[in-house]
Amino acid sequence: GQTPVFPRIFGHEAGGIVESVGEGVTDLAPGDHVLPVFTGECKECPHCKSAESNMCDLLRINTDRGVMIGDGKSRFSINGKPIYHFVGTSTFSEYTVMHVGCVAKINPAAPLDKVCVLSCGISTGLGATINVAKPPKGSTVAIFGLGAVGLAAAEGARIAGASRIIGIGLNANRFEEARKFGCTEFVNPKDHDKPVQQ
């Protein structure tokens, strides 16, 4: 569903260290350890002030936007021609430029090569389960896909107290690892002739 704005630098999950900050930025300083967040927070709009939503009016995920919000220009170029941004993060590069609302400061002791999954996979799966689905204690939860997001969703269901957490995936090699995150049983659609929901 993306507008084909090319060339662009992809990538959204990462960890990094702030090299410099722009005018008016007071929340961050050079040397701070950070995670990019492609669904940022302006901290001013009704969504940011709500306990029920994080879909910021200004910094919500926008796969079509390839430029900075402030001036509508890219911060990347080659031979004088723009290279466009991706979801406000563009992390498949050694350096990137992001809106301050799309950066979360973290403890500098956290290893960046490990906590980088918090900038999407873990926060997405855990947050979707705990903050959106809100499974009641003792409930049954089905999770489709057991990658980073799915495993985090299983952990969220476990934390919420679900009694059955059914991991559904095509790769049976992931099942044992998923058990560590709370999955209690598994279904591989390849093993059945009927649709999984039946």
N, C-alpha and C positions, 0 to 999 in steps of 0.2 A: 503493500500500500504506500510505498514511498515515492515521492516525486523524484524522478531521476536527475538529481543535482550532482553533477560530476565535473571534475574529479573531487573526491572528498576523502577525509581521513576518518575511517570507521573506528569502532572500539568504544565501550562504555564502562567496563569493569576494570578497576585498577586501584593502585595505591601510589602515593607520590609525596614529594616534599615541595612546599611552596618556595619558588625562586624569588618572586617579586609580587607586589600587589599594586593595583591601580589606585587612582585618586579616590578618596572617600572610603576606602576599605579599612575598617577598624577591627573586624572580627578575626582577621588572620594577619600573620607576619611571616617574613622570610624565615625558613627553617621549620615551620610548622609541618607536621605530618598530617596528610589528608586523604580522604576517599572522595572520588567524584560521585555525584548523585545526578542521574539524568532526569529525575523528577524533582526539581529543586523547590526551594521555598523563598518567597520574597519577604515573608513574615508580616505582610501588611494586608493582603487581600482576605476576603471572607473565608476562603478555603484554608488558608494558612492559620487563621485564627480559630478555626473549627476543630473540635476534637474528633469529628467524624470523617474528615477528608484531608487528603494531602495533594489534591490536584490543583496546585497553585495556578491562579489566573495568568500569571506572567511566565512562570518557568515550568509549566506542565510538560510532559514528554511531547516532543514535536519532531517526528522523524523527517519532516519536510524542510524545517528551518536549517539553513546551512551557513548562517551568519550570526554575529553577536547581536543581542537584542538592542543594546544601547544606541548603536549607530548603523545597524544593518549591513555591516561590512565583515568580511572574513579576516582572521588574524594570520592565515596561512597563505603563502604564495610561492610560486616558482617561476622564474623568468618574468616577473611582473604580472603574472596571471593568477587569479585567486584559486586556492584549493579550499573547498568548503568544509564546514564543520559537520559533525554528526551528533544528534541528540544533546548538543551542548557540552559534550565531553571530549570526543576525538582522542581516545586513549591509545590508539595504535601508533604512537609517536613518542619520541624521547621527551619532547616538551609539548605542552598544550596550553591553551588559554580558555578559562572558564569564567562564567558569572559567579560571583562570590556566593550566591544562593544555591549553587550546584556543587558546593564543596563542604564536606563535613570534616571538622578537625578531630583527630584521634590522638590517643596516647602515643608518644614517640617510641615507647618501648615495644609496641605491637609490631611484629615482623610484617613488613609491607607485602612480601611475597605470599603470605598466608591470609592476612586480613583483607586483601583485595576482593575476595569473594563476598565480603559484607556489603560492597557497594552495589550489588545487584542480587546475585543468587540467593544468599542467605536472607537478606532483609526482605526480598520479594516473597519467598516461600513462607518464612516464619510470620511476616507481617500479614500476608493474605489469610493465613489460618487464624492467627490470634486476634487480629484487628477487624477482619472482614467476615470470614466464615463463622468465627466464634462458636466452635462446636461445644455443645454442652458436655459436662462430665458424664462418662459412661456411653457416649454416642459412638456410632460407627462412621468412619471416614474413609473415603476412597481417594487415592492420589494417583493421577495418571501421569506417568513419566517419573523416573527416579534419577534425574540429573541433580545438579546443585539446588535448583528451585524445588523440585519434588522432595528431596531429602530434607530440606529446610521446612517444607510443609509438614512432613511426617513428624519432625521434631516439635513443631508447633502444636500438632494434634496430640502428641504425647504429653507436652506441657499442660495442655488444656484438660487432659484427663480422659481422652477418648479410650474406650475399651477395646475396640477393634480398629486397626489401621491397615487398610488393604492397599498394598503397593501394586500398581498395575503398570507393567512395562514389557517391552519386547526383548530386553536383554536380561536373561536370567542370571547372568554373572553379577549383576548389581544387587540381587536379592539379599545375600548375606550381609553386605555393607548396609543396606537399607534397614535391616533388623536392628542395627546399632542405633539408628535414628528413631526407632519406635514402631516400625512396621511389624505387624503381628502375623500377617499372611500375605500371600502373593498370587497374582493371576497374570499369566502370560497369554495374551490374546492369540498367539500363534498355536497354542495348545488346544484351542476350542473352535468348533465349527459355527457356533452361535455368537452373536454380538456379546461383548463382555457384560453389558447391563442385564442380560438375561441370565 
